[in-house]
Amino acid sequence: GGKALVAVREEVTALGSECRAWRGDLRDGTGLRTHLVELLQSSPIDVLVNNAALAPTLKTLEQLTSEDFIQTFSLNLFTPYLLMKAVVPDMKMRGSGVIVNVGSLAGRRAIRSGGGRSASGHPKSLPCI
């Protein structure tokens, strides 16, 4: 949550590095793009950590709605793609940068009530540079 994000930012800052952390609804593509443009104009992004995930109420495949499935895949796979697409050109131009894509064990070992979470939890190994 927000407290953990603040704690990480404070720890990184205490080590002498600049750290900007943003908490928001990553499903809001317009807000996400607006924030990224502002951030990239103010300073380069050296490290991007894709750790957001959506795990709707555990449902079996029969219970899972198309909307549940689409929202889960959108946040768990499409949002990291958008973030990487936004930062990779600058990282390549500078010749440095790190992207960490955090997956889930749910993607390696499906559970009966995991639905879209199991299907979208692990395939975050997207080549980008």
C-alpha positions as CSV (number, residue, x, y, z in Angstrom):
1,G,0.0,0.0,0.0
2,G,0.9,3.6,0.3
3,K,2.8,3.3,3.6
4,A,5.2,0.7,2.0
5,L,5.7,2.9,-1.0
6,V,6.6,5.9,1.2
7,A,9.0,3.7,3.3
8,V,10.8,2.5,0.2
9,R,11.1,6.1,-1.1
10,E,12.5,7.3,2.2
11,E,15.0,4.4,2.3
12,V,16.3,5.1,-1.2
13,T,16.5,8.9,-0.5
14,A,18.4,8.2,2.8
15,L,21.0,6.3,0.7
16,G,21.6,9.4,-1.3
17,S,19.6,8.7,-4.4
18,E,16.6,10.6,-5.8
19,C,13.4,8.6,-5.7
20,R,10.0,9.4,-7.0
21,A,7.2,7.0,-6.2
22,W,3.7,7.3,-7.6
23,R,0.6,5.5,-6.4
24,G,-2.4,5.6,-8.6
25,D,-4.9,3.5,-10.5
26,L,-2.8,1.9,-13.3
27,R,-5.9,0.8,-15.0
28,D,-6.5,4.5,-15.9
29,G,-4.5,4.7,-19.1
30,T,-4.9,8.4,-19.5
31,G,-3.8,9.2,-16.0
32,L,-0.9,6.8,-16.3
33,R,0.3,8.4,-19.6
34,T,0.0,11.9,-18.2
35,H,2.0,11.0,-15.2
36,L,4.7,9.3,-17.2
37,V,5.1,12.3,-19.6
38,E,5.5,14.6,-16.6
39,L,7.9,12.3,-14.9
40,L,10.1,11.7,-18.0
41,Q,10.2,15.5,-18.7
42,S,11.5,16.2,-15.2
43,S,14.1,13.5,-14.8
44,P,15.2,10.1,-16.3
45,I,13.9,6.9,-14.9
46,D,16.8,4.7,-14.0
47,V,14.8,1.8,-12.4
48,L,11.3,0.7,-13.2
49,V,9.7,-1.9,-11.0
50,N,6.5,-3.5,-12.4
51,N,4.9,-5.0,-9.3
52,A,1.2,-4.1,-9.6
53,A,-1.2,-7.0,-9.9
54,L,-4.9,-7.5,-9.8
55,A,-6.3,-10.7,-8.2
56,P,-10.0,-10.4,-8.3
57,T,-12.0,-12.4,-5.8
58,L,-11.0,-16.0,-6.3
59,K,-13.3,-17.5,-8.8
60,T,-13.4,-20.7,-10.8
61,L,-13.3,-20.5,-14.6
62,E,-17.1,-20.9,-14.6
63,Q,-17.6,-18.0,-12.2
64,L,-15.1,-15.7,-13.7
65,T,-16.7,-13.0,-15.9
66,S,-15.2,-11.7,-19.1
67,E,-14.9,-8.3,-17.4
68,D,-12.9,-9.9,-14.5
69,F,-10.6,-11.6,-17.0
70,I,-10.1,-8.5,-19.1
71,Q,-9.3,-6.3,-16.1
72,T,-6.9,-8.8,-14.7
73,F,-5.0,-9.2,-17.9
74,S,-5.1,-5.4,-18.6
75,L,-3.4,-4.6,-15.3
76,N,-1.1,-7.6,-15.0
77,L,0.2,-7.6,-18.6
78,F,-0.8,-4.6,-20.6
79,T,0.1,-2.0,-18.0
80,P,3.7,-3.3,-17.6
81,Y,4.0,-3.2,-21.4
82,L,2.9,0.5,-21.5
83,L,5.3,1.4,-18.7
84,M,8.2,-0.4,-20.4
85,K,7.3,1.1,-23.8
86,A,7.4,4.6,-22.2
87,V,10.8,4.3,-20.4
88,V,12.9,2.0,-22.8
89,P,13.6,4.7,-25.4
90,D,15.2,7.0,-22.9
91,M,17.1,4.1,-21.2
92,K,18.5,3.0,-24.6
93,M,19.5,6.6,-25.4
94,R,21.3,6.9,-22.1
95,G,22.8,3.4,-22.3
96,S,21.5,2.5,-18.9
97,G,18.5,1.5,-16.9
98,V,16.9,-1.4,-15.2
99,I,13.5,-2.9,-15.5
100,V,12.3,-5.4,-12.9
101,N,9.1,-7.3,-13.7
102,V,7.7,-9.1,-10.7
103,G,5.6,-12.1,-11.5
104,S,3.6,-14.5,-9.4
105,L,3.9,-18.1,-8.3
106,A,0.2,-18.2,-9.3
107,G,1.4,-18.2,-12.9
108,R,3.6,-21.3,-12.3
109,R,1.1,-23.3,-10.3
110,A,-2.5,-22.7,-11.3
111,I,-5.1,-23.0,-8.6
112,R,-8.7,-23.9,-9.2
113,S,-10.1,-20.6,-8.1
114,G,-7.2,-18.5,-9.6
115,G,-8.9,-17.9,-12.9
116,G,-7.3,-15.0,-14.8
117,R,-4.7,-14.5,-12.0
118,S,-3.0,-17.8,-12.7
119,A,-3.1,-17.1,-16.5
120,S,-1.6,-13.6,-16.2
121,G,0.6,-14.0,-13.1
122,H,3.9,-15.2,-14.7
123,P,4.3,-14.2,-18.3
124,K,6.1,-10.9,-17.6
125,S,9.3,-11.9,-19.2
126,L,9.0,-9.4,-22.0
127,P,12.2,-8.6,-23.9
128,C,12.5,-4.9,-24.1
129,I,16.1,-3.8,-24.7
